[in-house]
């Protein structure tokens, strides 16, 4: 068997505490470092925004309150709702949106939009004060517009939403004092 390569590493106090917190009984520091390096190597190409999206996915999915749904299924569901002309669905959707407002009461407008973007409801870009949400489907745009209106109303956030053909432009309105 080939001998392992030995090395010395100097750690600052914070990093040494992290290393110790990652150790479980019977696990050596070397094993923790080897696993950490392999983990880092697997994800080294991720950028900061990708990591934030993964964190949001993990947070939402691990709670059991969210599911992964193929976008075509969502569009099919929304098409059935539109064809049935059922107002019941839209009233339930408003109620769910208001419940989300309670859960997101400390979030900024931009954080709420980033969270929803990570769910692939839309692609988002920022232009000045506006967040532009680009949709691939009219039914999803309608679904999200109502959702956003209810959330921002429930949070008492003064937000202006302007609609274009395939986009929504969202701007937090600054209140005059």
C-alpha positions in Angstrom: 0.0 0.0 0.0 1.3 3.4 -0.9 2.0 5.7 2.0 -0.3 8.8 2.3 1.1 12.2 1.5 1.6 14.1 4.8 1.2 17.9 5.1 0.9 20.5 7.7 -1.7 23.2 7.6 -2.1 26.2 9.8 -5.6 27.1 10.7 -7.0 30.3 12.2 -9.2 29.9 15.3 -12.5 30.0 13.4 -11.4 27.4 10.9 -10.1 25.1 13.6 -13.5 25.3 15.4 -15.2 24.5 12.1 -12.9 21.5 11.7 -13.7 20.2 15.2 -17.5 20.8 14.7 -17.4 18.5 11.6 -15.7 15.7 13.5 -17.8 12.9 14.8 -16.6 10.4 17.5 -13.9 8.2 16.0 -13.3 10.5 13.0 -9.9 11.9 12.5 -9.1 15.4 11.5 -7.4 13.9 8.4 -10.6 12.1 7.4 -12.7 15.3 7.8 -10.2 17.3 5.6 -10.2 14.5 3.0 -14.0 14.5 2.8 -14.2 18.3 2.8 -11.7 18.4 -0.1 -13.7 15.8 -2.1 -16.9 17.7 -1.4 -15.4 21.0 -2.5 -14.0 19.4 -5.6 -17.5 18.2 -6.5 -19.0 21.7 -6.2 -16.0 24.0 -7.0 -17.6 25.3 -10.3 -20.7 26.6 -8.6 -20.9 30.4 -8.3 -22.3 32.3 -5.3 -25.8 32.6 -6.9 -25.9 28.9 -7.6 -25.0 28.1 -4.0 -27.8 30.5 -2.8 -30.2 28.7 -5.1 -29.1 25.3 -3.7 -29.5 26.6 -0.2 -33.1 27.8 -1.0 -34.0 24.5 -2.6 -32.7 22.5 0.4 -34.6 24.8 2.8 -37.9 24.5 0.9 -37.7 20.8 0.0 -36.4 19.5 3.4 -39.4 21.0 5.2 -41.7 18.9 3.2 -43.9 21.9 2.3 -42.7 22.1 -1.4 -42.4 19.7 -4.3 -40.5 19.7 -7.5 -43.0 19.9 -10.4 -42.3 19.8 -14.1 -43.2 23.2 -15.6 -45.3 21.5 -18.2 -47.4 19.9 -15.4 -47.9 23.4 -13.8 -48.9 24.9 -17.2 -51.4 22.0 -17.8 -52.9 22.5 -14.3 -53.3 26.2 -14.9 -54.8 25.6 -18.3 -57.5 23.3 -16.8 -58.2 26.0 -14.2 -58.6 28.7 -16.9 -60.9 26.5 -19.0 -63.1 25.6 -16.1 -63.5 29.3 -15.3 -63.3 28.3 -11.6 -63.1 31.3 -9.2 -62.7 28.8 -6.4 -59.1 28.1 -7.4 -58.1 31.7 -7.6 -59.7 32.4 -4.1 -57.7 29.5 -2.6 -54.6 30.8 -4.4 -55.1 34.2 -2.8 -55.5 32.6 0.6 -52.3 30.6 0.1 -50.5 33.8 -1.0 -51.6 35.6 2.2 -50.3 32.7 4.3 -46.9 33.1 2.5 -46.9 36.7 3.3 -47.0 35.8 7.0 -44.1 33.4 6.6 -42.0 36.0 4.6 -42.8 39.0 6.8 -39.1 39.8 7.3 -38.0 39.4 3.7 -37.3 42.2 1.3 -39.1 42.5 -2.1 -35.9 41.4 -3.8 -35.4 38.4 -1.5 -39.0 37.3 -2.1 -38.5 37.5 -5.9 -35.1 35.7 -5.7 -36.8 32.9 -3.7 -39.5 32.5 -6.4 -37.0 32.7 -9.2 -35.2 29.8 -7.7 -38.4 27.8 -8.1 -38.2 28.5 -11.9 -41.4 30.4 -12.1 -39.5 33.1 -14.1 -36.1 34.5 -14.9 -35.3 37.7 -13.2 -33.0 40.6 -14.2 -32.5 43.9 -12.4 -32.5 47.2 -14.3 -32.2 50.2 -12.0 -35.0 50.1 -9.4 -37.0 47.5 -11.5 -36.9 43.8 -11.2 -38.0 42.3 -14.5 -39.6 38.9 -14.3 -39.6 37.0 -17.7 -42.2 34.3 -18.1 -42.4 31.5 -20.6 -46.1 31.2 -20.3 -49.1 33.5 -19.9 -50.9 31.3 -17.3 -47.8 31.2 -15.1 -47.5 35.0 -15.4 -51.1 35.4 -14.3 -50.6 32.9 -11.4 -47.4 34.7 -10.2 -48.9 38.2 -10.6 -51.8 37.4 -8.3 -49.4 35.6 -5.9 -47.1 38.6 -5.7 -49.9 41.1 -5.3 -51.3 39.2 -2.4 -47.9 38.7 -0.7 -46.9 42.4 -1.0 -50.4 43.5 0.2 -50.1 41.2 3.1 -46.7 42.6 4.0 -47.8 46.2 3.6 -45.1 46.7 1.0 -45.8 49.4 -1.5 -44.9 47.7 -4.7 -45.7 48.7 -8.3 -46.2 45.8 -10.8 -46.4 46.7 -14.5 -47.3 44.1 -17.0 -45.7 43.7 -20.5 -46.4 40.9 -23.0 -44.3 38.2 -21.4 -42.9 40.1 -18.4 -43.8 41.7 -15.1 -41.8 44.7 -13.9 -41.7 45.0 -10.1 -40.6 48.1 -8.3 -40.6 48.7 -4.6 -42.0 52.3 -4.2 -40.1 54.4 -1.7 -42.4 56.1 0.7 -42.0 59.8 1.3 -41.6 60.9 4.8 
